[in-house]
Amino acid sequence: MPGVTIDKNHCKGCELCVKACPQQVLSMSTDITVRGYFYAQMHDPSRCIGCTICALTCPDAAIEVHTNGTSYVLFQY
């Protein structure tokens, strides 16, 4: 099952990944980081297809996607 790891200390809370996710598995947390930002988190990991769109849209490179052997390609890059 694919999954997303978000480094909350590098996330500045821009919400670009939340808006870009086609499966709507990401949301903003209610906790605040030490830098004073709300950070992105996975709220429904079972719906993640490992498309990496969230990682590609993150301007801070705070998101890493793990596909575990299966990778779905939504776009040809």
N, CA, C and O atoms as a Maestro MAE file, in Angstrom:
{
 s_m_m2io_version
 :::
 2.0.0
}

f_m_ct {
 s_m_title
 :::
 protein
 m_atom[308] {
  # First column is atom index #
  i_m_mmod_type
  r_m_x_coord
  r_m_y_coord
  r_m_z_coord
  i_m_residue_number
  s_m_chain_name
  s_m_pdb_residue_name
  s_m_pdb_atom_name
  i_m_atomic_number
  :::
  1 25 0.843 -1.177 0.000 1 A "MET " " N  " 7
  2 3 0.000 0.000 0.000 1 A "MET " " CA " 6
  3 2 0.891 1.245 0.000 1 A "MET " " C  " 6
  4 15 1.795 1.344 0.830 1 A "MET " " O  " 8
  5 25 0.663 2.181 -0.897 2 A "PRO " " N  " 7
  6 3 1.449 3.408 -0.932 2 A "PRO " " CA " 6
  7 2 1.197 4.260 0.306 2 A "PRO " " C  " 6
  8 15 0.164 4.147 0.966 2 A "PRO " " O  " 8
  9 25 2.149 5.094 0.591 3 A "GLY " " N  " 7
  10 3 1.992 5.973 1.741 3 A "GLY " " CA " 6
  11 2 2.791 7.250 1.568 3 A "GLY " " C  " 6
  12 15 3.672 7.342 0.714 3 A "GLY " " O  " 8
  13 25 2.470 8.219 2.383 4 A "VAL " " N  " 7
  14 3 3.109 9.527 2.321 4 A "VAL " " CA " 6
  15 2 3.720 9.833 3.678 4 A "VAL " " C  " 6
  16 15 3.079 9.658 4.714 4 A "VAL " " O  " 8
  17 25 4.967 10.292 3.663 5 A "THR " " N  " 7
  18 3 5.625 10.749 4.876 5 A "THR " " CA " 6
  19 2 5.832 12.247 4.746 5 A "THR " " C  " 6
  20 15 6.430 12.714 3.778 5 A "THR " " O  " 8
  21 25 5.337 13.002 5.722 6 A "ILE " " N  " 7
  22 3 5.449 14.454 5.694 6 A "ILE " " CA " 6
  23 2 6.328 14.896 6.853 6 A "ILE " " C  " 6
  24 15 6.054 14.577 8.011 6 A "ILE " " O  " 8
  25 25 7.388 15.632 6.532 7 A "ASP " " N  " 7
  26 3 8.265 16.186 7.556 7 A "ASP " " CA " 6
  27 2 7.622 17.468 8.073 7 A "ASP " " C  " 6
  28 15 7.715 18.518 7.437 7 A "ASP " " O  " 8
  29 25 6.977 17.378 9.217 8 A "LYS " " N  " 7
  30 3 6.197 18.513 9.705 8 A "LYS " " CA " 6
  31 2 7.062 19.707 10.074 8 A "LYS " " C  " 6
  32 15 6.561 20.830 10.125 8 A "LYS " " O  " 8
  33 25 8.352 19.494 10.333 9 A "ASN " " N  " 7
  34 3 9.230 20.608 10.666 9 A "ASN " " CA " 6
  35 2 9.654 21.401 9.439 9 A "ASN " " C  " 6
  36 15 10.119 22.533 9.572 9 A "ASN " " O  " 8
  37 25 9.504 20.829 8.245 10 A "HIS " " N  " 7
  38 3 9.815 21.556 7.009 10 A "HIS " " CA " 6
  39 2 8.562 22.087 6.318 10 A "HIS " " C  " 6
  40 15 8.663 22.941 5.437 10 A "HIS " " O  " 8
  41 25 7.401 21.605 6.697 11 A "CYS " " N  " 7
  42 3 6.140 22.030 6.084 11 A "CYS " " CA " 6
  43 2 5.786 23.431 6.582 11 A "CYS " " C  " 6
  44 15 5.794 23.690 7.785 11 A "CYS " " O  " 8
  45 25 5.474 24.335 5.644 12 A "LYS " " N  " 7
  46 3 5.103 25.693 6.040 12 A "LYS " " CA " 6
  47 2 3.597 25.933 5.955 12 A "LYS " " C  " 6
  48 15 3.142 27.061 6.147 12 A "LYS " " O  " 8
  49 25 2.827 24.896 5.673 13 A "GLY " " N  " 7
  50 3 1.379 25.003 5.699 13 A "GLY " " CA " 6
  51 2 0.765 25.738 4.522 13 A "GLY " " C  " 6
  52 15 -0.250 26.414 4.687 13 A "GLY " " O  " 8
  53 25 1.350 25.626 3.346 14 A "CYS " " N  " 7
  54 3 0.835 26.340 2.172 14 A "CYS " " CA " 6
  55 2 -0.413 25.683 1.581 14 A "CYS " " C  " 6
  56 15 -1.124 26.313 0.798 14 A "CYS " " O  " 8
  57 25 -0.688 24.443 1.938 15 A "GLU " " N  " 7
  58 3 -1.857 23.674 1.501 15 A "GLU " " CA " 6
  59 2 -1.860 23.316 0.014 15 A "GLU " " C  " 6
  60 15 -2.891 22.878 -0.497 15 A "GLU " " O  " 8
  61 25 -0.764 23.485 -0.685 16 A "LEU " " N  " 7
  62 3 -0.717 23.119 -2.104 16 A "LEU " " CA " 6
  63 2 -0.899 21.620 -2.296 16 A "LEU " " C  " 6
  64 15 -1.571 21.194 -3.235 16 A "LEU " " O  " 8
  65 25 -0.312 20.823 -1.422 17 A "CYS " " N  " 7
  66 3 -0.441 19.368 -1.536 17 A "CYS " " CA " 6
  67 2 -1.870 18.916 -1.261 17 A "CYS " " C  " 6
  68 15 -2.361 17.985 -1.899 17 A "CYS " " O  " 8
  69 25 -2.531 19.564 -0.328 18 A "VAL " " N  " 7
  70 3 -3.917 19.213 0.007 18 A "VAL " " CA " 6
  71 2 -4.825 19.471 -1.187 18 A "VAL " " C  " 6
  72 15 -5.701 18.662 -1.496 18 A "VAL " " O  " 8
  73 25 -4.616 20.590 -1.853 19 A "LYS " " N  " 7
  74 3 -5.441 20.949 -3.007 19 A "LYS " " CA " 6
  75 2 -5.100 20.109 -4.233 19 A "LYS " " C  " 6
  76 15 -5.960 19.882 -5.084 19 A "LYS " " O  " 8
  77 25 -3.849 19.644 -4.334 20 A "ALA " " N  " 7
  78 3 -3.410 18.900 -5.517 20 A "ALA " " CA " 6
  79 2 -3.744 17.406 -5.459 20 A "ALA " " C  " 6
  80 15 -3.770 16.748 -6.499 20 A "ALA " " O  " 8
  81 25 -3.994 16.870 -4.291 21 A "CYS " " N  " 7
  82 3 -4.215 15.430 -4.149 21 A "CYS " " CA " 6
  83 2 -5.518 15.004 -4.830 21 A "CYS " " C  " 6
  84 15 -6.590 15.481 -4.457 21 A "CYS " " O  " 8
  85 25 -5.438 14.105 -5.831 22 A "PRO " " N  " 7
  86 3 -6.653 13.682 -6.528 22 A "PRO " " CA " 6
  87 2 -7.554 12.781 -5.681 22 A "PRO " " C  " 6
  88 15 -8.752 12.681 -5.946 22 A "PRO " " O  " 8
  89 25 -6.996 12.136 -4.684 23 A "GLN " " N  " 7
  90 3 -7.770 11.231 -3.833 23 A "GLN " " CA " 6
  91 2 -8.228 11.891 -2.532 23 A "GLN " " C  " 6
  92 15 -8.968 11.280 -1.762 23 A "GLN " " O  " 8
  93 25 -7.806 13.106 -2.282 24 A "GLN " " N  " 7
  94 3 -8.161 13.870 -1.084 24 A "GLN " " CA " 6
  95 2 -7.819 13.122 0.198 24 A "GLN " " C  " 6
  96 15 -8.656 12.978 1.090 24 A "GLN " " O  " 8
  97 25 -6.566 12.644 0.279 25 A "VAL " " N  " 7
  98 3 -6.121 11.932 1.473 25 A "VAL " " CA " 6
  99 2 -5.381 12.845 2.444 25 A "VAL " " C  " 6
  100 15 -5.117 12.447 3.579 25 A "VAL " " O  " 8
  101 25 -5.046 14.043 2.028 26 A "LEU " " N  " 7
  102 3 -4.304 14.964 2.885 26 A "LEU " " CA " 6
  103 2 -5.225 16.040 3.453 26 A "LEU " " C  " 6
  104 15 -6.208 16.438 2.828 26 A "LEU " " O  " 8
  105 25 -4.883 16.491 4.637 27 A "SER " " N  " 7
  106 3 -5.596 17.597 5.262 27 A "SER " " CA " 6
  107 2 -4.606 18.358 6.134 27 A "SER " " C  " 6
  108 15 -3.487 17.899 6.361 27 A "SER " " O  " 8
  109 25 -5.015 19.497 6.609 28 A "MET " " N  " 7
  110 3 -4.157 20.284 7.490 28 A "MET " " CA " 6
  111 2 -4.433 19.884 8.936 28 A "MET " " C  " 6
  112 15 -5.581 19.668 9.325 28 A "MET " " O  " 8
  113 25 -3.372 19.789 9.718 29 A "SER " " N  " 7
  114 3 -3.527 19.400 11.122 29 A "SER " " CA " 6
  115 2 -4.004 20.591 11.949 29 A "SER " " C  " 6
  116 15 -3.974 21.739 11.505 29 A "SER " " O  " 8
  117 25 -4.430 20.288 13.126 30 A "THR " " N  " 7
  118 3 -4.823 21.355 14.054 30 A "THR " " CA " 6
  119 2 -3.690 21.711 14.997 30 A "THR " " C  " 6
  120 15 -3.812 22.648 15.787 30 A "THR " " O  " 8
  121 25 -2.579 20.968 14.924 31 A "ASP " " N  " 7
  122 3 -1.401 21.253 15.740 31 A "ASP " " CA " 6
  123 2 -0.506 22.256 15.031 31 A "ASP " " C  " 6
  124 15 -0.549 22.379 13.807 31 A "ASP " " O  " 8
  125 25 0.287 22.958 15.784 32 A "ILE " " N  " 7
  126 3 1.200 23.957 15.232 32 A "ILE " " CA " 6
  127 2 2.628 23.484 15.465 32 A "ILE " " C  " 6
  128 15 2.949 22.963 16.532 32 A "ILE " " O  " 8
  129 25 3.493 23.670 14.452 33 A "THR " " N  " 7
  130 3 4.897 23.275 14.571 33 A "THR " " CA " 6
  131 2 5.658 24.315 15.394 33 A "THR " " C  " 6
  132 15 5.102 25.340 15.787 33 A "THR " " O  " 8
  133 25 6.927 24.038 15.646 34 A "VAL " " N  " 7
  134 3 7.760 24.978 16.402 34 A "VAL " " CA " 6
  135 2 7.985 26.273 15.626 34 A "VAL " " C  " 6
  136 15 8.292 27.307 16.219 34 A "VAL " " O  " 8
  137 25 7.833 26.218 14.299 35 A "ARG " " N  " 7
  138 3 7.969 27.422 13.475 35 A "ARG " " CA " 6
  139 2 6.666 28.219 13.394 35 A "ARG " " C  " 6
  140 15 6.644 29.309 12.822 35 A "ARG " " O  " 8
  141 25 5.582 27.688 13.962 36 A "GLY " " N  " 7
  142 3 4.318 28.404 14.014 36 A "GLY " " CA " 6
  143 2 3.373 28.147 12.859 36 A "GLY " " C  " 6
  144 15 2.495 28.965 12.587 36 A "GLY " " O  " 8
  145 25 3.540 27.003 12.161 37 A "TYR " " N  " 7
  146 3 2.697 26.680 11.011 37 A "TYR " " CA " 6
  147 2 1.830 25.462 11.301 37 A "TYR " " C  " 6
  148 15 2.230 24.562 12.039 37 A "TYR " " O  " 8
  149 25 0.645 25.446 10.714 38 A "PHE " " N  " 7
  150 3 -0.128 24.213 10.648 38 A "PHE " " CA " 6
  151 2 0.506 23.377 9.545 38 A "PHE " " C  " 6
  152 15 0.932 23.935 8.534 38 A "PHE " " O  " 8
  153 25 0.583 22.075 9.702 39 A "TYR " " N  " 7
  154 3 1.255 21.228 8.718 39 A "TYR " " CA " 6
  155 2 0.268 20.236 8.099 39 A "TYR " " C  " 6
  156 15 -0.787 19.948 8.664 39 A "TYR " " O  " 8
  157 25 0.635 19.728 6.937 40 A "ALA " " N  " 7
  158 3 -0.187 18.742 6.236 40 A "ALA " " CA " 6
  159 2 -0.034 17.378 6.899 40 A "ALA " " C  " 6
  160 15 1.018 17.051 7.449 40 A "ALA " " O  " 8
  161 25 -1.099 16.594 6.835 41 A "GLN " " N  " 7
  162 3 -1.077 15.236 7.371 41 A "GLN " " CA " 6
  163 2 -2.007 14.357 6.558 41 A "GLN " " C  " 6
  164 15 -2.895 14.850 5.863 41 A "GLN " " O  " 8
  165 25 -1.797 13.051 6.651 42 A "MET " " N  " 7
  166 3 -2.692 12.109 5.986 42 A "MET " " CA " 6
  167 2 -3.865 11.828 6.900 42 A "MET " " C  " 6
  168 15 -3.669 11.459 8.058 42 A "MET " " O  " 8
  169 25 -5.075 11.993 6.406 43 A "HIS " " N  " 7
  170 3 -6.233 11.668 7.222 43 A "HIS " " CA " 6
  171 2 -6.929 10.403 6.742 43 A "HIS " " C  " 6
  172 15 -7.743 9.840 7.474 43 A "HIS " " O  " 8
  173 25 -6.629 9.935 5.516 44 A "ASP " " N  " 7
  174 3 -7.213 8.694 5.008 44 A "ASP " " CA " 6
  175 2 -6.172 7.943 4.183 44 A "ASP " " C  " 6
  176 15 -6.247 7.951 2.954 44 A "ASP " " O  " 8
  177 25 -5.197 7.291 4.833 45 A "PRO " " N  " 7
  178 3 -4.105 6.632 4.103 45 A "PRO " " CA " 6
  179 2 -4.543 5.499 3.196 45 A "PRO " " C  " 6
  180 15 -3.824 5.165 2.255 45 A "PRO " " O  " 8
  181 25 -5.695 4.897 3.443 46 A "SER " " N  " 7
  182 3 -6.136 3.768 2.622 46 A "SER " " CA " 6
  183 2 -6.505 4.191 1.202 46 A "SER " " C  " 6
  184 15 -6.555 3.346 0.308 46 A "SER " " O  " 8
  185 25 -6.765 5.481 0.973 47 A "ARG " " N  " 7
  186 3 -7.143 5.964 -0.361 47 A "ARG " " CA " 6
  187 2 -5.945 6.398 -1.205 47 A "ARG " " C  " 6
  188 15 -6.107 6.685 -2.391 47 A "ARG " " O  " 8
  189 25 -4.747 6.451 -0.622 48 A "CYS " " N  " 7
  190 3 -3.560 6.919 -1.338 48 A "CYS " " CA " 6
  191 2 -3.192 5.948 -2.461 48 A "CYS " " C  " 6
  192 15 -3.107 4.740 -2.244 48 A "CYS " " O  " 8
  193 25 -2.976 6.487 -3.662 49 A "ILE " " N  " 7
  194 3 -2.595 5.662 -4.812 49 A "ILE " " CA " 6
  195 2 -1.124 5.820 -5.170 49 A "ILE " " C  " 6
  196 15 -0.658 5.196 -6.123 49 A "ILE " " O  " 8
  197 25 -0.387 6.635 -4.432 50 A "GLY " " N  " 7
  198 3 1.041 6.799 -4.671 50 A "GLY " " CA " 6
  199 2 1.371 7.571 -5.930 50 A "GLY " " C  " 6
  200 15 2.395 7.297 -6.557 50 A "GLY " " O  " 8
  201 25 0.551 8.517 -6.320 51 A "CYS " " N  " 7
  202 3 0.740 9.249 -7.583 51 A "CYS " " CA " 6
  203 2 1.863 10.280 -7.518 51 A "CYS " " C  " 6
  204 15 2.309 10.746 -8.566 51 A "CYS " " O  " 8
  205 25 2.331 10.649 -6.349 52 A "THR " " N  " 7
  206 3 3.414 11.602 -6.071 52 A "THR " " CA " 6
  207 2 3.093 13.051 -6.439 52 A "THR " " C  " 6
  208 15 3.998 13.886 -6.452 52 A "THR " " O  " 8
  209 25 1.849 13.369 -6.734 53 A "ILE " " N  " 7
  210 3 1.503 14.751 -7.067 53 A "ILE " " CA " 6
  211 2 1.729 15.664 -5.859 53 A "ILE " " C  " 6
  212 15 2.151 16.809 -6.020 53 A "ILE " " O  " 8
  213 25 1.453 15.172 -4.668 54 A "CYS " " N  " 7
  214 3 1.663 15.981 -3.466 54 A "CYS " " CA " 6
  215 2 3.140 16.335 -3.302 54 A "CYS " " C  " 6
  216 15 3.478 17.473 -2.977 54 A "CYS " " O  " 8
  217 25 4.018 15.358 -3.526 55 A "ALA " " N  " 7
  218 3 5.458 15.606 -3.398 55 A "ALA " " CA " 6
  219 2 5.964 16.543 -4.476 55 A "ALA " " C  " 6
  220 15 6.863 17.347 -4.229 55 A "ALA " " O  " 8
  221 25 5.399 16.450 -5.667 56 A "LEU " " N  " 7
  222 3 5.827 17.326 -6.759 56 A "LEU " " CA " 6
  223 2 5.384 18.771 -6.555 56 A "LEU " " C  " 6
  224 15 6.077 19.690 -6.990 56 A "LEU " " O  " 8
  225 25 4.259 18.986 -5.911 57 A "THR " " N  " 7
  226 3 3.769 20.343 -5.710 57 A "THR " " CA " 6
  227 2 4.326 21.006 -4.457 57 A "THR " " C  " 6
  228 15 4.191 22.219 -4.299 57 A "THR " " O  " 8
  229 25 4.942 20.250 -3.572 58 A "CYS " " N  " 7
  230 3 5.464 20.809 -2.322 58 A "CYS " " CA " 6
  231 2 6.700 21.669 -2.593 58 A "CYS " " C  " 6
  232 15 7.722 21.149 -3.042 58 A "CYS " " O  " 8
  233 25 6.624 22.979 -2.327 59 A "PRO " " N  " 7
  234 3 7.769 23.852 -2.592 59 A "PRO " " CA " 6
  235 2 8.916 23.662 -1.606 59 A "PRO " " C  " 6
  236 15 10.030 24.116 -1.869 59 A "PRO " " O  " 8
  237 25 8.670 23.008 -0.490 60 A "ASP " " N  " 7
  238 3 9.701 22.823 0.528 60 A "ASP " " CA " 6
  239 2 10.279 21.414 0.557 60 A "ASP " " C  " 6
  240 15 11.116 21.114 1.408 60 A "ASP " " O  " 8
  241 25 9.855 20.551 -0.347 61 A "ALA " " N  " 7
  242 3 10.307 19.154 -0.407 61 A "ALA " " CA " 6
  243 2 10.124 18.460 0.945 61 A "ALA " " C  " 6
  244 15 11.005 17.730 1.400 61 A "ALA " " O  " 8
  245 25 8.988 18.691 1.571 62 A "ALA " " N  " 7
  246 3 8.704 18.114 2.879 62 A "ALA " " CA " 6
  247 2 7.937 16.804 2.784 62 A "ALA " " C  " 6
  248 15 7.630 16.195 3.809 62 A "ALA " " O  " 8
  249 25 7.620 16.354 1.557 63 A "ILE " " N  " 7
  250 3 6.796 15.160 1.374 63 A "ILE " " CA " 6
  251 2 7.582 14.089 0.633 63 A "ILE " " C  " 6
  252 15 8.247 14.360 -0.366 63 A "ILE " " O  " 8
  253 25 7.489 12.864 1.147 64 A "GLU " " N  " 7
  254 3 8.118 11.709 0.510 64 A "GLU " " CA " 6
  255 2 7.039 10.648 0.326 64 A "GLU " " C  " 6
  256 15 6.284 10.357 1.254 64 A "GLU " " O  " 8
  257 25 6.966 10.072 -0.869 65 A "VAL " " N  " 7
  258 3 5.947 9.068 -1.176 65 A "VAL " " CA " 6
  259 2 6.614 7.702 -1.284 65 A "VAL " " C  " 6
  260 15 7.624 7.548 -1.970 65 A "VAL " " O  " 8
  261 25 6.040 6.713 -0.601 66 A "HIS " " N  " 7
  262 3 6.519 5.329 -0.642 66 A "HIS " " CA " 6
  263 2 5.483 4.505 -1.378 66 A "HIS " " C  " 6
  264 15 4.312 4.500 -0.998 66 A "HIS " " O  " 8
  265 25 5.901 3.801 -2.436 67 A "THR " " N  " 7
  266 3 4.934 3.057 -3.238 67 A "THR " " CA " 6
  267 2 4.960 1.555 -3.003 67 A "THR " " C  " 6
  268 15 3.997 0.880 -3.367 67 A "THR " " O  " 8
  269 25 5.999 1.003 -2.419 68 A "ASN " " N  " 7
  270 3 6.082 -0.430 -2.111 68 A "ASN " " CA " 6
  271 2 5.870 -1.315 -3.331 68 A "ASN " " C  " 6
  272 15 5.167 -2.322 -3.242 68 A "ASN " " O  " 8
  273 25 6.453 -0.970 -4.447 69 A "GLY " " N  " 7
  274 3 6.410 -1.824 -5.625 69 A "GLY " " CA " 6
  275 2 5.336 -1.500 -6.636 69 A "GLY " " C  " 6
  276 15 5.505 -1.828 -7.811 69 A "GLY " " O  " 8
  277 25 4.252 -0.880 -6.251 70 A "THR " " N  " 7
  278 3 3.196 -0.536 -7.176 70 A "THR " " CA " 6
  279 2 3.131 0.971 -7.317 70 A "THR " " C  " 6
  280 15 3.002 1.689 -6.325 70 A "THR " " O  " 8
  281 25 3.219 1.449 -8.541 71 A "SER " " N  " 7
  282 3 3.165 2.881 -8.767 71 A "SER " " CA " 6
  283 2 2.142 3.182 -9.852 71 A "SER " " C  " 6
  284 15 2.216 2.636 -10.953 71 A "SER " " O  " 8
  285 25 1.211 4.029 -9.545 72 A "TYR " " N  " 7
  286 3 0.208 4.430 -10.512 72 A "TYR " " CA " 6
  287 2 0.656 5.712 -11.192 72 A "TYR " " C  " 6
  288 15 1.068 6.657 -10.519 72 A "TYR " " O  " 8
  289 25 0.583 5.757 -12.502 73 A "VAL " " N  " 7
  290 3 1.018 6.918 -13.249 73 A "VAL " " CA " 6
  291 2 -0.208 7.642 -13.792 73 A "VAL " " C  " 6
  292 15 -0.935 7.120 -14.638 73 A "VAL " " O  " 8
  293 25 -0.421 8.854 -13.289 74 A "LEU " " N  " 7
  294 3 -1.539 9.642 -13.774 74 A "LEU " " CA " 6
  295 2 -1.118 10.512 -14.956 74 A "LEU " " C  " 6
  296 15 -1.938 10.847 -15.811 74 A "LEU " " O  " 8
  297 25 0.159 10.874 -14.999 75 A "PHE " " N  " 7
  298 3 0.672 11.747 -16.050 75 A "PHE " " CA " 6
  299 2 2.005 11.182 -16.545 75 A "PHE " " C  " 6
  300 15 2.751 10.586 -15.769 75 A "PHE " " O  " 8
  301 25 2.294 11.359 -17.788 76 A "GLN " " N  " 7
  302 3 3.598 10.987 -18.335 76 A "GLN " " CA " 6
  303 2 4.510 12.201 -18.241 76 A "GLN " " C  " 6
  304 15 4.231 13.228 -18.860 76 A "GLN " " O  " 8
  305 25 5.582 12.105 -17.488 77 A "TYR " " N  " 7
  306 3 6.509 13.229 -17.307 77 A "TYR " " CA " 6
  307 2 7.693 13.067 -18.222 77 A "TYR " " C  " 6
  308 15 8.591 13.908 -18.224 77 A "TYR " " O  " 8
  :::
 }
 m_bond[307] {
  # First column is bond index #
  i_m_from
  i_m_to
  i_m_order
  :::
  1 1 2 1
  2 2 3 1
  3 3 4 2
  4 3 5 1
  5 5 6 1
  6 6 7 1
  7 7 8 2
  8 7 9 1
  9 9 10 1
  10 10 11 1
  11 11 12 2
  12 11 13 1
  13 13 14 1
  14 14 15 1
  15 15 16 2
  16 15 17 1
  17 17 18 1
  18 18 19 1
  19 19 20 2
  20 19 21 1
  21 21 22 1
  22 22 23 1
  23 23 24 2
  24 23 25 1
  25 25 26 1
  26 26 27 1
  27 27 28 2
  28 27 29 1
  29 29 30 1
  30 30 31 1
  31 31 32 2
  32 31 33 1
  33 33 34 1
  34 34 35 1
  35 35 36 2
  36 35 37 1
  37 37 38 1
  38 38 39 1
  39 39 40 2
  40 39 41 1
  41 41 42 1
  42 42 43 1
  43 43 44 2
  44 43 45 1
  45 45 46 1
  46 46 47 1
  47 47 48 2
  48 47 49 1
  49 49 50 1
  50 50 51 1
  51 51 52 2
  52 51 53 1
  53 53 54 1
  54 54 55 1
  55 55 56 2
  56 55 57 1
  57 57 58 1
  58 58 59 1
  59 59 60 2
  60 59 61 1
  61 61 62 1
  62 62 63 1
  63 63 64 2
  64 63 65 1
  65 65 66 1
  66 66 67 1
  67 67 68 2
  68 67 69 1
  69 69 70 1
  70 70 71 1
  71 71 72 2
  72 71 73 1
  73 73 74 1
  74 74 75 1
  75 75 76 2
  76 75 77 1
  77 77 78 1
  78 78 79 1
  79 79 80 2
  80 79 81 1
  81 81 82 1
  82 82 83 1
  83 83 84 2
  84 83 85 1
  85 85 86 1
  86 86 87 1
  87 87 88 2
  88 87 89 1
  89 89 90 1
  90 90 91 1
  91 91 92 2
  92 91 93 1
  93 93 94 1
  94 94 95 1
  95 95 96 2
  96 95 97 1
  97 97 98 1
  98 98 99 1
  99 99 100 2
  100 99 101 1
  101 101 102 1
  102 102 103 1
  103 103 104 2
  104 103 105 1
  105 105 106 1
  106 106 107 1
  107 107 108 2
  108 107 109 1
  109 109 110 1
  110 110 111 1
  111 111 112 2
  112 111 113 1
  113 113 114 1
  114 114 115 1
  115 115 116 2
  116 115 117 1
  117 117 118 1
  118 118 119 1
  119 119 120 2
  120 119 121 1
  121 121 122 1
  122 122 123 1
  123 123 124 2
  124 123 125 1
  125 125 126 1
  126 126 127 1
  127 127 128 2
  128 127 129 1
  129 129 130 1
  130 130 131 1
  131 131 132 2
  132 131 133 1
  133 133 134 1
  134 134 135 1
  135 135 136 2
  136 135 137 1
  137 137 138 1
  138 138 139 1
  139 139 140 2
  140 139 141 1
  141 141 142 1
  142 142 143 1
  143 143 144 2
  144 143 145 1
  145 145 146 1
  146 146 147 1
  147 147 148 2
  148 147 149 1
  149 149 150 1
  150 150 151 1
  151 151 152 2
  152 151 153 1
  153 153 154 1
  154 154 155 1
  155 155 156 2
  156 155 157 1
  157 157 158 1
  158 158 159 1
  159 159 160 2
  160 159 161 1
  161 161 162 1
  162 162 163 1
  163 163 164 2
  164 163 165 1
  165 165 166 1
  166 166 167 1
  167 167 168 2
  168 167 169 1
  169 169 170 1
  170 170 171 1
  171 171 172 2
  172 171 173 1
  173 173 174 1
  174 174 175 1
  175 175 176 2
  176 175 177 1
  177 177 178 1
  178 178 179 1
  179 179 180 2
  180 179 181 1
  181 181 182 1
  182 182 183 1
  183 183 184 2
  184 183 185 1
  185 185 186 1
  186 186 187 1
  187 187 188 2
  188 187 189 1
  189 189 190 1
  190 190 191 1
  191 191 192 2
  192 191 193 1
  193 193 194 1
  194 194 195 1
  195 195 196 2
  196 195 197 1
  197 197 198 1
  198 198 199 1
  199 199 200 2
  200 199 201 1
  201 201 202 1
  202 202 203 1
  203 203 204 2
  204 203 205 1
  205 205 206 1
  206 206 207 1
  207 207 208 2
  208 207 209 1
  209 209 210 1
  210 210 211 1
  211 211 212 2
  212 211 213 1
  213 213 214 1
  214 214 215 1
  215 215 216 2
  216 215 217 1
  217 217 218 1
  218 218 219 1
  219 219 220 2
  220 219 221 1
  221 221 222 1
  222 222 223 1
  223 223 224 2
  224 223 225 1
  225 225 226 1
  226 226 227 1
  227 227 228 2
  228 227 229 1
  229 229 230 1
  230 230 231 1
  231 231 232 2
  232 231 233 1
  233 233 234 1
  234 234 235 1
  235 235 236 2
  236 235 237 1
  237 237 238 1
  238 238 239 1
  239 239 240 2
  240 239 241 1
  241 241 242 1
  242 242 243 1
  243 243 244 2
  244 243 245 1
  245 245 246 1
  246 246 247 1
  247 247 248 2
  248 247 249 1
  249 249 250 1
  250 250 251 1
  251 251 252 2
  252 251 253 1
  253 253 254 1
  254 254 255 1
  255 255 256 2
  256 255 257 1
  257 257 258 1
  258 258 259 1
  259 259 260 2
  260 259 261 1
  261 261 262 1
  262 262 263 1
  263 263 264 2
  264 263 265 1
  265 265 266 1
  266 266 267 1
  267 267 268 2
  268 267 269 1
  269 269 270 1
  270 270 271 1
  271 271 272 2
  272 271 273 1
  273 273 274 1
  274 274 275 1
  275 275 276 2
  276 275 277 1
  277 277 278 1
  278 278 279 1
  279 279 280 2
  280 279 281 1
  281 281 282 1
  282 282 283 1
  283 283 284 2
  284 283 285 1
  285 285 286 1
  286 286 287 1
  287 287 288 2
  288 287 289 1
  289 289 290 1
  290 290 291 1
  291 291 292 2
  292 291 293 1
  293 293 294 1
  294 294 295 1
  295 295 296 2
  296 295 297 1
  297 297 298 1
  298 298 299 1
  299 299 300 2
  300 299 301 1
  301 301 302 1
  302 302 303 1
  303 303 304 2
  304 303 305 1
  305 305 306 1
  306 306 307 1
  307 307 308 2
  :::
 }
}
